[in-house]
Amino acid sequence: MNEDSVLVSLANPPVHKPANDERRFPVPLADIEDWVLIDSAGVMEGGFTHVALAHAYKRDKGFVPHAMHKELAAFKDLDLSGI
């Protein structure tokens, strides 16, 4: 990571196809809207959309499924107090 971009590997297809087919490529920081970082120990950071989805599920269904709670628990930096 530098002041303008970060070298990434994507777990799912990007919205816009990268300029080349490299497995890792730089992305401008200004283009990143949501992110998840998984370190070598499997600890995750980011994933803020996951919490928003859980809140919406709870609002609409009245509960958050166990599997969703389990997935969210892997994130070390999310505030799960309202879920």
Secondary structure, DSSP 8 states (H G I E B T S, - for coil): --SSEEEE--SS--SS--SS--SSEEEEGGG--S-EEE-TT--EEE-HHHHHHHHHHHHHHSS--HHHHHHHHTBSS---TT-
